[in-house]
Structure formats: C-alpha cells, structure tokens
C-alpha cells in the first residue's frame, strides 16, 4: 500500500514546469491529493498565463485531475484549519491562510504534506505530517 499524500502548490508548479519529475517523488501505489485552495491557485495561474503557455498549463491541470484527488474544504478540514489559526496566533507564528488550509487538509485527511517550501515550516504545525523535498 502506498503513501497518502497532499501535494503543496509549489510541488505541483515544479512538476508542471519540469523542475521536478513525478517519478522522483511518487510511487505507483501512492494515493495523491491536493487542497481545493491549491486548485484555485493553479486556476489563477492559468487565467494569468500568456496565450503561449495557457494550452500546456490546461493540459497539465487536466492530467493532474485525472491522477490526483481534489480534497474539498469540508467540516473536518474546517476544524483543523480553526485549530491551526488559533495555534499560530497563540504562538506568534503567523502563516498565510492558503498554507494553513493546505496544512489543515493534510491533517484532516491523515496525509503527509509534500512541500518544497522550507519557510512554510509545515512540520512545525500541530497534527501536520510534512516532508520537505530537496529543491
């Protein structure tokens, strides 16, 4: 049985741009998902893309949706998100709202969050299992 994973936006962008190969980070048995907020960020990038890059990006997003599950913001994720918001405020370690939703998605679905973003310090958040990939 493979790992249960959440891909951070930066990982997906690195895959799309060819800076990272799926075979370097994923195993065939892995169950891969990503947060709905990540999909929103990808769609925003698509809307901002030049006519030259848009078709390639559309194909990539379509292929991603064929192999990975979009993890919708549900009640369980909302609860984890609220706890992470409170924890960051209590501990004086502010985080971006999108990062907290991605982290809450990983925690609520019992998945490991794969990231390239060392500064996000996802693994420091309570209940979040994260793996920092080499960039």
N, C-alpha and C positions, 0 to 999 in steps of 0.2 A: 504494500500500500504506500502510495506517495504522500508527500507533504501537503498540508493545507496552507495555501499561501494567499497573501494580498500583495499586489504589486503597487508600489508607490508611483506617483505620476512621473517622477524623474526616471525611474526604471523603464517605464513604458516609452517615454520620449527617447531614451537612449536606444531602446530596441528599434523604434521607428526610424531613427537617424543612422542606424547601423553601427553605433558606437559600442553596442553590446549585442551578443548573439544569444538567442533563447537557449541554444544548446549549452551555453556556458553556465547558465543559472538554473535551468529547469530540467527535471527528469520526466520521462514519458508518463509516469504514474501520478505526477503532481496534480492536485486539484487547485487551479488558479482562478483567482477572483480579483476584483478591484472595486473600489468605492464608487458610488454614483457621483460623488464630487470630482473624482478623477475623470470620469466620463465627461462631466461638464467642462473641465479644464481642457480636455482633448478637443471637444467640440468648439470651444472658444478659440483654440489654436487653429482649428480648421477654418473658422469664419475669418480669421485674420490672415490666413495663408495667401500667398500670391497665386495667381492662376497657374503658374508653372508647378508649384508644389502641391496644390489642392488635390488633384487626382490621386497622387501617390499616398497622401495622408488619408484620403477617403478609403482607399483600398486597404491600408493598414488598419484603420479603425474597424472596418467590416471584418477583416480576418481576425482581429483581436476578439471581436464579439462572437465569432464562431468557436473560439477555443477557451475563452475565459468568461466567467460569470460576473455580471454586474450585480454587486451587493447593494441592494436598496436600503435607504435610511429608514429603519423600522423602529419599533418601540425598544428593542434590546439595544440597538446602536445608540438611540437617543439617551438611554440610561447611562451607558458607558461614556458618551460624549459629555453629559452633565457632570459626571464624576470627574472626568479629566479637566473640564473647565474649572470646577471648584478646586481641584488639586493644584492646578497651575497658578490660580490666584492666591491660594493659601501659602504656596511655597515661593511665590515671587519669580516664577519662571515662565514668562509669557510665551505662548506659541500661537502660530497662525491658526485661524479657525478651520481652514481646509486640512491642515496637518492633523488637527485634533479629530476631525471627522474620519480621516483615513485611519488613524490610530484606534479610534473607537470601533470602527468597522472590523479591524483585525481582532481586537479584544473580544468583541461581542460574538464573533463567529469562530472563535478559537483557532485563529490562523496566525502564521508567522508573517510579519510585515517585512518584505524585502525592499531595501532602500539604498540609494547611493548618497543620500544627504546626511553627512556626518553631523552637520549643525542642528538638524532636527532632533537629535538625541531621543528617538522614539523609544529605545530600550530603557530609558530612564523613567518613562511614564508607568504608573502602576497598572498592572494587568496586561501590559502590552509586551508581546514577544516580538523582537525585531532582529533582523540580521542585516548588518551593514555590508554591502557588496563592495569589492575593490573597484575603484573607478579607473 
